[in-house]
Amino acid sequence: MVGVFPPSKAVLVIDGNGPFTVPVGASKGSVRVRSVDEGGAVLEIDGQRVSLPIGTAPIRRDPSTASRVVLAPDARGHYLAQGSVNGAPVRFLVDTGATAVTLPLALARSIGIDPSRGEAVSVQTANGVVAGRRVRLDRVSIGEMTLYQVDAILQDGLGDKALLGMSFLSRTDLRRDGDQLVLVKRM
């Protein structure tokens, strides 16, 4: 999802091609634009509806299995993915330098995670040592891939994005395929 022209057009990169300007109701390949607003668009991809905010790299689902997702980089080369934590929608930035899935405190609270129930920890970040709370999430999903009992850190100062760190990524086989990032769930 590269951009929008509300109320009627989405600007998309599809399988690394484009950008394409696609009006509401029209299709480009297997992607149909259902609606557009100033924050993003609702698309239908291979028959499944997905809401993508601007700047979110699409997740391509492997139809043969729910244990593989393919992420395309955004315009800055970052891998962003729409996912969920305990069933609540969360936008992730893939961060192989983060030891654990890391959630902003405000986001954690908004999805029903009580930081006071976590263990107090000190976390080394690029900006120095910060206080956090270690918790265990019931489930974390990216696309059709779901992992259970995932360790996480709750901390202030992350902005609005959660980090998809190594407590999730280490339970997948992670590889690059050209500019795409492929995650395959380990069995």
C-alpha positions, 0 to 999 in steps of 0.5 A: 500500500503505497498511497491513496487518492481518497475517496476513490483510488489506491496506489499499490505495488503488487508482487514487486511491480508497479506502483499501480493506481487502482480505482475502487471496484477495479482489480489489478491481477488478484487484487481488488480495491474495495474501499479507500480512506485517508489512512489506507484501503480495504483490498480483496486479495485472492478472495480474502479481504484485508485492510492495509494502512498506507506504508504497510507492505502486503503479506502474500499468503501461500495458499498451500499452507498456513505456515508461510508468509512472504513480506515485501519491503516498503519504500524505505526497505523496512518490512511492515506486516499487519498481524495480531496479538491475542486476536487484536490487530497490531502493525509490526515492524520486523526487527531481527535486532530485537530480542523479543516481540516488543509492544508499546505500553499504550498499545498493550493496554488498549488490547487488554494486556496488563503491564503490572502483571509482567516482570520488570526488566531492563532492556538495551536499545539503540537509545540506551537502557530502558525499563520494560515489562516481560510478559507472555502473549497467548498468540501472535499472528502474521498473515495466516501464521500463528505462534502460541506462548510468545515472550514479549517486552512492553515498553514506552517510547516505541511510537505506534508500531510493535516490533516483531522480534526474535521471540517470534522470528527464531521460531521460523526459518527466515530467509530473503528471496530477492527483496522479499522476506520469507518466514516459514513456521518451524514444526 
